[in-house]
Amino acid sequence: MTDYLLALVPDYGLYIVTGIVFIAAMSIPLPASVIALTSGGLAATGDFALSEVLLATLAAYVMGDQCAYTLGRLAKSQWLARFRASRRIGPLVQRSETFYEKNGLLAILLSRTVLSSIGPYIAYFCGIKRMKRVHFTAMALVGSMIWTTTYVMLGYTFAGNLPQISTLAISFMVTGAALLLTLGFAVKLILAWRRFEADEMEVR
């Protein structure tokens, strides 16, 4: 199927890229990362404008995220039980739910970078758990930007070696996510220290 979809990209352009990324963001198993790499490679050869590829891919990812989140908010509780019981996706759903429960907002970011396979399910869970849309959107947007920029720009930079750079893309995203985690941890430490100082002043 991947080869068939790749063959459609030169003919249908960004329409097929947008469609595949959008559908994949809603948990339908389509090769969104390969399509993003390929579209970046085609931008390098002049078939597409790089800015249009980046914007179209990011917009498709964001729209898919928002649809998944909205469907989660509209879902009935028994639907989740049915998904858990499914032989095909049950283990992935349970893994995603556990990851969400443990990490909250951070799960949204990580599931759009180093753990993109569970990204759509995290979006559904955020909706089901009634997370505020603004919180979900902020974290999902950052993660989507990292994912889009990584895959499209690697495709653009290494247009002649697309099959070899998927692993490199994951390495880039792991590094980026690690930096964000480090920054987040540093911010938490600073806030905790300020609260400690405030408490000490009150005691005095």
TORKOL-4160 file (C-alpha; in steps of 0.2 Angstrom, whole numbers, padded with zeros to 4 digits, m for minus):
204
<pt num="1" X="0000" Y="0000" Z="0000"/>
<pt num="2" X="0014" Y="0012" Z="0004"/>
<pt num="3" X="0021" Y="0011" Z="m0014"/>
<pt num="4" X="0004" Y="0014" Z="m0021"/>
<pt num="5" X="0001" Y="0029" Z="m0010"/>
<pt num="6" X="0019" Y="0036" Z="m0014"/>
<pt num="7" X="0015" Y="0034" Z="m0033"/>
<pt num="8" X="0000" Y="0045" Z="m0031"/>
<pt num="9" X="0010" Y="0060" Z="m0023"/>
<pt num="10" X="0017" Y="0066" Z="m0040"/>
<pt num="11" X="0000" Y="0066" Z="m0048"/>
<pt num="12" X="m0011" Y="0073" Z="m0034"/>
<pt num="13" X="0002" Y="0083" Z="m0026"/>
<pt num="14" X="m0002" Y="0091" Z="m0009"/>
<pt num="15" X="m0020" Y="0085" Z="m0009"/>
<pt num="16" X="m0014" Y="0067" Z="m0006"/>
<pt num="17" X="m0001" Y="0072" Z="0006"/>
<pt num="18" X="m0014" Y="0082" Z="0016"/>
<pt num="19" X="m0027" Y="0068" Z="0015"/>
<pt num="20" X="m0015" Y="0055" Z="0021"/>
<pt num="21" X="m0008" Y="0065" Z="0036"/>
<pt num="22" X="m0025" Y="0070" Z="0041"/>
<pt num="23" X="m0032" Y="0052" Z="0041"/>
<pt num="24" X="m0017" Y="0045" Z="0049"/>
<pt num="25" X="m0019" Y="0058" Z="0063"/>
<pt num="26" X="m0036" Y="0050" Z="0067"/>
<pt num="27" X="m0028" Y="0033" Z="0070"/>
<pt num="28" X="m0030" Y="0025" Z="0052"/>
<pt num="29" X="m0014" Y="0016" Z="0049"/>
<pt num="30" X="m0007" Y="0025" Z="0034"/>
<pt num="31" X="0012" Y="0029" Z="0031"/>
<pt num="32" X="0011" Y="0048" Z="0036"/>
<pt num="33" X="0030" Y="0049" Z="0040"/>
<pt num="34" X="0035" Y="0042" Z="0023"/>
<pt num="35" X="0023" Y="0053" Z="0014"/>
<pt num="36" X="0030" Y="0068" Z="0023"/>
<pt num="37" X="0048" Y="0063" Z="0019"/>
<pt num="38" X="0043" Y="0060" Z="0001"/>
<pt num="39" X="0035" Y="0077" Z="0000"/>
<pt num="40" X="0050" Y="0085" Z="0007"/>
<pt num="41" X="0061" Y="0076" Z="m0006"/>
<pt num="42" X="0049" Y="0082" Z="m0020"/>
<pt num="43" X="0051" Y="0100" Z="m0013"/>
<pt num="44" X="0070" Y="0098" Z="m0015"/>
<pt num="45" X="0068" Y="0094" Z="m0033"/>
<pt num="46" X="0056" Y="0109" Z="m0037"/>
<pt num="47" X="0040" Y="0099" Z="m0039"/>
<pt num="48" X="0033" Y="0107" Z="m0023"/>
<pt num="49" X="0036" Y="0123" Z="m0014"/>
<pt num="50" X="0044" Y="0119" Z="0003"/>
<pt num="51" X="0034" Y="0132" Z="0012"/>
<pt num="52" X="0018" Y="0125" Z="0005"/>
<pt num="53" X="0023" Y="0107" Z="0010"/>
<pt num="54" X="0027" Y="0112" Z="0028"/>
<pt num="55" X="0011" Y="0122" Z="0030"/>
<pt num="56" X="0000" Y="0108" Z="0021"/>
<pt num="57" X="0007" Y="0094" Z="0032"/>
<pt num="58" X="0006" Y="0104" Z="0048"/>
<pt num="59" X="m0012" Y="0110" Z="0044"/>
<pt num="60" X="m0017" Y="0092" Z="0040"/>
<pt num="61" X="m0009" Y="0085" Z="0057"/>
<pt num="62" X="m0018" Y="0099" Z="0067"/>
<pt num="63" X="m0035" Y="0096" Z="0059"/>
<pt num="64" X="m0033" Y="0077" Z="0062"/>
<pt num="65" X="m0029" Y="0080" Z="0080"/>
<pt num="66" X="m0043" Y="0092" Z="0083"/>
<pt num="67" X="m0055" Y="0080" Z="0075"/>
<pt num="68" X="m0049" Y="0065" Z="0085"/>
<pt num="69" X="m0050" Y="0076" Z="0101"/>
<pt num="70" X="m0068" Y="0081" Z="0097"/>
<pt num="71" X="m0073" Y="0063" Z="0093"/>
<pt num="72" X="m0066" Y="0059" Z="0110"/>
<pt num="73" X="m0077" Y="0072" Z="0119"/>
<pt num="74" X="m0092" Y="0066" Z="0110"/>
<pt num="75" X="m0089" Y="0047" Z="0113"/>
<pt num="76" X="m0099" Y="0037" Z="0125"/>
<pt num="77" X="m0090" Y="0028" Z="0139"/>
<pt num="78" X="m0094" Y="0011" Z="0133"/>
<pt num="79" X="m0085" Y="0014" Z="0117"/>
<pt num="80" X="m0068" Y="0014" Z="0126"/>
<pt num="81" X="m0072" Y="m0002" Z="0134"/>
<pt num="82" X="m0075" Y="m0009" Z="0116"/>
<pt num="83" X="m0059" Y="m0003" Z="0110"/>
<pt num="84" X="m0050" Y="m0010" Z="0125"/>
<pt num="85" X="m0058" Y="m0027" Z="0121"/>
<pt num="86" X="m0053" Y="m0027" Z="0103"/>
<pt num="87" X="m0040" Y="m0040" Z="0098"/>
<pt num="88" X="m0032" Y="m0029" Z="0085"/>
<pt num="89" X="m0030" Y="m0012" Z="0093"/>
<pt num="90" X="m0034" Y="m0017" Z="0112"/>
<pt num="91" X="m0016" Y="m0018" Z="0117"/>
<pt num="92" X="m0011" Y="m0002" Z="0109"/>
<pt num="93" X="m0027" Y="0007" Z="0116"/>
<pt num="94" X="m0022" Y="0001" Z="0134"/>
<pt num="95" X="m0004" Y="0006" Z="0132"/>
<pt num="96" X="m0010" Y="0023" Z="0126"/>
<pt num="97" X="m0022" Y="0025" Z="0140"/>
<pt num="98" X="m0009" Y="0020" Z="0153"/>
<pt num="99" X="0004" Y="0032" Z="0146"/>
<pt num="100" X="m0009" Y="0046" Z="0146"/>
<pt num="101" X="m0014" Y="0043" Z="0164"/>
<pt num="102" X="0004" Y="0044" Z="0170"/>
<pt num="103" X="0010" Y="0059" Z="0159"/>
<pt num="104" X="m0005" Y="0070" Z="0156"/>
<pt num="105" X="0000" Y="0085" Z="0145"/>
<pt num="106" X="0018" Y="0078" Z="0142"/>
<pt num="107" X="0010" Y="0063" Z="0134"/>
<pt num="108" X="0003" Y="0074" Z="0121"/>
<pt num="109" X="0020" Y="0081" Z="0116"/>
<pt num="110" X="0029" Y="0064" Z="0117"/>
<pt num="111" X="0015" Y="0055" Z="0107"/>
<pt num="112" X="0018" Y="0067" Z="0092"/>
<pt num="113" X="0037" Y="0065" Z="0092"/>
<pt num="114" X="0045" Y="0049" Z="0099"/>
<pt num="115" X="0029" Y="0039" Z="0101"/>
<pt num="116" X="0019" Y="0044" Z="0086"/>
<pt num="117" X="0011" Y="0027" Z="0085"/>
<pt num="118" X="0000" Y="0031" Z="0100"/>
<pt num="119" X="m0003" Y="0050" Z="0095"/>
<pt num="120" X="m0021" Y="0048" Z="0089"/>
<pt num="121" X="m0026" Y="0038" Z="0104"/>
<pt num="122" X="m0019" Y="0051" Z="0116"/>
<pt num="123" X="m0030" Y="0064" Z="0106"/>
<pt num="124" X="m0045" Y="0053" Z="0109"/>
<pt num="125" X="m0041" Y="0051" Z="0127"/>
<pt num="126" X="m0039" Y="0069" Z="0130"/>
<pt num="127" X="m0056" Y="0072" Z="0123"/>
<pt num="128" X="m0064" Y="0058" Z="0133"/>
<pt num="129" X="m0056" Y="0064" Z="0149"/>
<pt num="130" X="m0062" Y="0082" Z="0145"/>
<pt num="131" X="m0045" Y="0090" Z="0145"/>
<pt num="132" X="m0047" Y="0109" Z="0141"/>
<pt num="133" X="m0046" Y="0111" Z="0122"/>
<pt num="134" X="m0033" Y="0125" Z="0124"/>
<pt num="135" X="m0021" Y="0114" Z="0134"/>
<pt num="136" X="m0023" Y="0100" Z="0122"/>
<pt num="137" X="m0021" Y="0111" Z="0107"/>
<pt num="138" X="m0005" Y="0120" Z="0114"/>
<pt num="139" X="0004" Y="0104" Z="0117"/>
<pt num="140" X="m0002" Y="0095" Z="0101"/>
<pt num="141" X="0003" Y="0110" Z="0091"/>
<pt num="142" X="0021" Y="0110" Z="0097"/>
<pt num="143" X="0022" Y="0091" Z="0095"/>
<pt num="144" X="0015" Y="0093" Z="0077"/>
<pt num="145" X="0027" Y="0106" Z="0072"/>
<pt num="146" X="0042" Y="0095" Z="0078"/>
<pt num="147" X="0035" Y="0080" Z="0068"/>
<pt num="148" X="0032" Y="0090" Z="0053"/>
<pt num="149" X="0048" Y="0100" Z="0053"/>
<pt num="150" X="0058" Y="0085" Z="0056"/>
<pt num="151" X="0051" Y="0073" Z="0042"/>
<pt num="152" X="0049" Y="0086" Z="0029"/>
<pt num="153" X="0066" Y="0095" Z="0031"/>
<pt num="154" X="0075" Y="0078" Z="0032"/>
<pt num="155" X="0066" Y="0073" Z="0016"/>
<pt num="156" X="0071" Y="0090" Z="0008"/>
<pt num="157" X="0089" Y="0089" Z="0014"/>
<pt num="158" X="0092" Y="0070" Z="0010"/>
<pt num="159" X="0081" Y="0069" Z="m0005"/>
<pt num="160" X="0092" Y="0056" Z="m0013"/>
<pt num="161" X="0092" Y="0044" Z="0002"/>
<pt num="162" X="0075" Y="0044" Z="0008"/>
<pt num="163" X="0074" Y="0025" Z="0013"/>
<pt num="164" X="0089" Y="0027" Z="0024"/>
<pt num="165" X="0084" Y="0043" Z="0034"/>
<pt num="166" X="0068" Y="0037" Z="0044"/>
<pt num="167" X="0079" Y="0031" Z="0058"/>
<pt num="168" X="0088" Y="0048" Z="0058"/>
<pt num="169" X="0071" Y="0057" Z="0059"/>
<pt num="170" X="0067" Y="0047" Z="0075"/>
<pt num="171" X="0084" Y="0052" Z="0082"/>
<pt num="172" X="0081" Y="0070" Z="0078"/>
<pt num="173" X="0064" Y="0070" Z="0087"/>
<pt num="174" X="0071" Y="0060" Z="0102"/>
<pt num="175" X="0084" Y="0074" Z="0104"/>
<pt num="176" X="0071" Y="0088" Z="0102"/>
<pt num="177" X="0059" Y="0079" Z="0115"/>
<pt num="178" X="0074" Y="0077" Z="0127"/>
<pt num="179" X="0078" Y="0095" Z="0126"/>
<pt num="180" X="0060" Y="0100" Z="0129"/>
<pt num="181" X="0059" Y="0088" Z="0144"/>
<pt num="182" X="0075" Y="0096" Z="0151"/>
<pt num="183" X="0068" Y="0113" Z="0149"/>
<pt num="184" X="0051" Y="0108" Z="0157"/>
<pt num="185" X="0060" Y="0100" Z="0172"/>
<pt num="186" X="0071" Y="0116" Z="0174"/>
<pt num="187" X="0055" Y="0127" Z="0174"/>
<pt num="188" X="0047" Y="0115" Z="0187"/>
<pt num="189" X="0063" Y="0116" Z="0198"/>
<pt num="190" X="0063" Y="0135" Z="0197"/>
<pt num="191" X="0044" Y="0136" Z="0202"/>
<pt num="192" X="0046" Y="0124" Z="0216"/>
<pt num="193" X="0061" Y="0134" Z="0223"/>
<pt num="194" X="0051" Y="0150" Z="0222"/>
<pt num="195" X="0037" Y="0142" Z="0231"/>
<pt num="196" X="0049" Y="0136" Z="0244"/>
<pt num="197" X="0057" Y="0153" Z="0246"/>
<pt num="198" X="0039" Y="0161" Z="0248"/>
<pt num="199" X="0035" Y="0148" Z="0262"/>
<pt num="200" X="0051" Y="0152" Z="0271"/>
<pt num="201" X="0047" Y="0171" Z="0271"/>
<pt num="202" X="0030" Y="0168" Z="0278"/>
<pt num="203" X="0037" Y="0157" Z="0292"/>
<pt num="204" X="0049" Y="0171" Z="0296"/>
